[in-house]
Every structure is written in structure tokens, then in C-alpha cells.
Amino acid sequence: MRHFCSQGSFVLLLFLLITPAGAGPVPPTQATAMTVTESTRAKLLAYLARGDIAGAIALYEVHTGQQAPAWLRNLQVAYSAASQIPGKCQDVARTIHQAFTQLGQRPEYVAFRTERPIYMVFETTEGNQASVSRAGYHVAVRIGASIYDAYTGPLGMKFDDYLLRLQARIQISWEVVSTP
């Protein structure tokens, strides 16, 4: 009596014969791992676009089985009211820049300056004015047409709207810079 086996069955049988007992499951292929990573990254970006940092942290932990990294957890502090004080903008910008870089985005630092040291204020969405700088220098992070800092919060703001809200008694200029 002759037995025939399909090519797939033969490969499976060969695999079982050459795999040591207790070797455990075969690790996912690189293509599978990249799909999961890309899927998680896309979902994280969607949470951040909604301004839901806590949700992004929870999602990361569920998808990876690990504690969220510092670059993601630090976003909560960067966007908090505690970071809305003059002089904190450079640290906040570094935190936001690092997080978006980790997520595969291309953030840019944007420096805002006045000709001489002077107060800069930011008009909040409630119509209040928050002091941003006492020295005529402020930095934020731009991604595409949106800009992010402690005053915009995690939702960010359109760059043109931001320019209207950032004010000083003298003209403010801006430029993209390599470091805050």
C-alpha cells in the first residue's frame, strides 16, 4: 500500500522532526512583527490626534504587554498646566518632539523671537492671556500644518491660528531650528 502526502504535510512533518522538543512556538516573521508595530503606531497616533494621552498609554501597554515608555508617559506632563510657565517651553518641545519622532513622524522645532527681550503671551481658547516668555524667545513643535506646545494641549493647533494667538508688543518672527 502506498501513501501520498502533500507538500505542506511533508514540510510540517520535517519541521516537527528537526525541531527540538520543548522549543516552543516559532517566533513571528519579521513581516508579521512589522504589521503589529505599524498597527500599534497608527492606533497610538489616532489616540494622540484625539488628545487622549491616557488612552494612548493604555493602548501601548495592552498591545505590547510592557509599560509605556517614558517618551509617551512624559507627554502627560508636557501638556499639563504645570508646564504652562515661562521658561519651560524648551523642555516641553523636546518631550513632544521625541514622542512624535518615536512614532515615525517628522517634527520640527519652531523658534519664536522678538528683537529684544520682552514678554510674549498666548491667547488661550477661553480668551485669557498666558505668559509664554519673559525673554522674547519661545519654542514649539510643528508637524505638517499643526503646532504643539503646553498651551495648545495634545490636540495642537493650526500653525496660522497659533501665530495669531502668540503676541508681544513688538513683532514676533519665527524660524525652524535644529534644537530648541
Disulfide bonds with the S-S distance in Angstrom:
none
